[in-house]
Amino acid sequence: MSVKVATIVQTIEKIAPKKLAYDWDNVGLLVGNPKGETDKILVSLDVNEQVVDEAIELRAGMIISHHPLIFKPIKNILWDNPMGAVLKKLIQNEISVYAAHTNLDLCRGGVNQALFEKLGLGHGEILKVESIEKLFKFVVFVPMSHVEQVKLSMGNAGAGWIGNYSHCSFGTTGIGSFKPLEGSSPYVGRTGEIEEVEEMRLETIVPEKLLNKVLKAVIKAHPYEEVAYDLYPLANSGEEYGLGLIGIYTNPLSKNEFLKMLKECLQAPVLKIAGSLPEKIEKVGVCGGSGGTIINNAAIKGAQVFVTGDVSYHQAQEAENLGVCVIDAGHGITERLIVPIFASNLDNELQNQKANVEVIVSKVNNEPWTYI
Ligand SMILES: [Zn+2]
């Protein structure tokens, strides 16, 4: 049994919504056929010829990588250059490639959260908020006989989730009236006559991403041919998405404890440190990959230490001036933690859909740096 590539894409984007990606990025299905099918997916940080060979050997029909294989516009596909050779091999072997890049950086449970949790930090707050989910008030009018059924369906679809509470709603009763017209097939009442029914005005809150799901569930559970509902945009803020996280150690660590833990957790052969490390480390910011551009956000939020990768000379100087100790542990080293986590999340989602597909973590080491 295999699964459609399009189904896998939908599932990936449930975990890492594509709309979270930056405009400059190139995420999504980069190579392949959405209508194609596969029963094995290989997950890796990058796509290079070794990863493609691994996929061929495993008979995996799809590779999901964090870094996009195609990033800058391609002007040619020449078989004797690395990009051309990889594309040729992918197409010859009918292997699809999907990139979950900045959408996987910015989503919940993504790259930054993996790093944050690995370092044992708690009470996370986003360093640079990029978007806030819109919330809607959803109101539906339900005859008394179907209130419980509709309430349950909309709650199960994700409406009315507030903090640690689910299925929140409010109901007021009143009289609904309507006149079924020619061609209608009313649940109650007669064509051409005004009907009055005792109904409940059920109201709840729904995040934008769940609007369609909730609406479908309500329409399915509601007995009327035409369901009367209203949607109001709210000024309340929904979930935040953004780059980097900052958190605290409830039991602050000494300088040495922190460095030892950091090297062990990340299996980092070397750490580059700009600025001075405080004696007691309590508040730490993280950004997997290349986080040099948000050093200022870490400073504003009061980070004593900021752990990231790919920090430039001038960014390191900026950190020193801002009084933040920046630790550059390496781009891939601060990101690669996400690969098995993402693979496992994807596997769980696909299993929930009863999709018979195997998700495999790549064994290829893409780290280009050697430290001597
Ligand atoms: Zn990266």
Boltz pocket constraint, residues with backbone or C-beta under 6 A from the ligand:
constraints:
  - pocket:
      binder: B
      contacts: [[A, 67], [A, 288], [A, 289], [A, 290], [A, 331], [A, 335]]
      max_distance: 6.0
